[in-house]
Amino acid sequence: MTEPDDSDRHAALTAPDAGQRAIRGGIIRVAGYGAALVLTAVASVFLLRHLGVVRFGQYTTVIAIVTVVQGLTDAGLTVVGQRLYVHADAARRRTLLADLVGIRLVLTPLGVLVGVLFAVVAGYPHALVTGTVLAGLGIVLATVAMTLVMPLSVDLRFGAVTAVDFVRQLVIVAGIVALVVAGSGLVPFFAVYAVAGAAAVGMALALVGIGSWVAPRFAWSEWKPLLREAAPVALSSVVNTTYVRALIIICSLLATAEQTGLFATSYRVSEILLGVPQMMLGAAFPILAHAHVADQERLRYALQRMGEAALLLGLGLALVLAVGAEPIVLLLGGDRFAAAADPLRIQSVAIAGAFMTQVGTFALIAVQQQRALVAVNVFALVTVLALGCTLIPLWEANGAALAASVGEVSLAIAALAMLTRVRPELRPDLRYVPKLLLAAALGALCVLLPIPDAVAAVAAVLVYGGVALVLRAVPLELFEALLKRKAALAE
């Protein structure tokens, strides 16, 4: 596979249809994630029923630890590396990719070691310590895989990038189902993540082509400027990744094992959906990074439309969780998990907030305001930790869910406010917000209908979407991108 030259890559990012390609790319990423989501839901049915409330809480605690490790060791390199890759020449792109892989292979294992030491110091059972090692290995491999496919993201080849994600999720799901059928204990479920990470690396190498393979480069002198530029984003990423996962860990220390399992269940559902805004909005990041340098008006327009689409989808998903919380947890775990419905309803608010948070986050990074992003995320972390330590002893799982929702909404507001402060010309037109909130409120009234909650959730989304269309709160670009995609497929 040949490497596109500079003119080809910049042509992809500056072409008149680049925005629609990004929208379609976001749709592809979300569709792939949605397919993996369905598989994960199936696996969760097996997993929750097999492990039970307490052991599922232990399982989720380990996954929370390694996810925090992933945020710590990302070091801001994903988005900063992508931004640098957009503007680099062909020679620099290759060495940059080699540097990024090398940094990953140093930082991520160190982060896993820290996670393992935390599990030991916290007095977790041996199975959880071993699980942290195994799941941590999976994080190392998955991180390398996503670094290798960075050129595909910049080329707006989102189908290929999605395939790497999907293969990893498919292996995880298949492994979980197989272990449940085999009646396995807790530890082997963590080994599945290592196998899935290896599969992702293999898929990434196959897709980029042998001509684009790079060996990791270990050159501290070359790493220093890259790490220095990424450091503010790294701190922000650490905080953003840590603050919700920290609630799981706080629960494991301050609440009962039963309540930790209930919050872990609501967290599991919401965590899956929290990946949607990253997939959807991340597709547009290369365009934002290029527009910051070449076309400020295009940057403002793109951010406005991203905000509209993000809140539209975020509120829709929040409605599904709020109205359909009980049938969702009953489907996944059965009657033993029924009490997780209340935390899930409370935490549904965090979904809408997370979508808007990603808009502010990508915008601040695109305009090189990483330090402002750090301040925003530190504010959110302090808020969540203070609320978590206060509310969890009082209301346990419900308190943790409330802390998560307040923290996510606070982060979204702070990120957009900071963007407006540092770049006033990018101030968004928020007239779409009350329209969507009204549509969501009308949709939520479906919970009062004398129908099953699952049916009410579907009705709520239909009412919400219909009212949003009537109020003209749906970005027209979404329809245009879909129609052009269908036309292209027809040809």
Secondary structure, 3 states (H helix, E strand, C coil): CCCCCHHHHHHHHHCCCHHHHHHHHHHHHHHHHHHHHHHHHHHHHHHHHHHHHHHHHHHHHHHHHHHHHHHHHHCCHHHHHHHHHHHCCHHHHHHHHHHHHHHHHHHHHHHHHHHHHHHHHCCCCHHHHHHHHHHHHHHHHHHHHHHHCHHHHHCCCHHHHHHHHHHHHHHHHHHHHHHHHCCCCCHHHHHHHHHHHHHHHHHHHHHHCHHHCCCCCCCHHHHHHHHHHHHHHHHHHHHHHHHHHHHHHHHHHHCCHHHHHHHHHHHHHHHHHHHHHHHHHHCCHHHHHHHHHHCHHHHHHHHHHHHHHHHHHHHHHHHHHHHHHHHHHHHHHCHHHHHHHHHHHHHHHHHHHHHHHHHHHHHHHHCCCHHHHHHHHHHHHHHHHHHHHHHHHHHHHHHHHHHHHHHHHHHHHHHHHHHHHHCHHHCCCCCHHHHHHHHHHHHHHHHHCCCCHHHHHHHHHHHHHHHHHHCCCCCHHHHHHHHHHHHHHHC
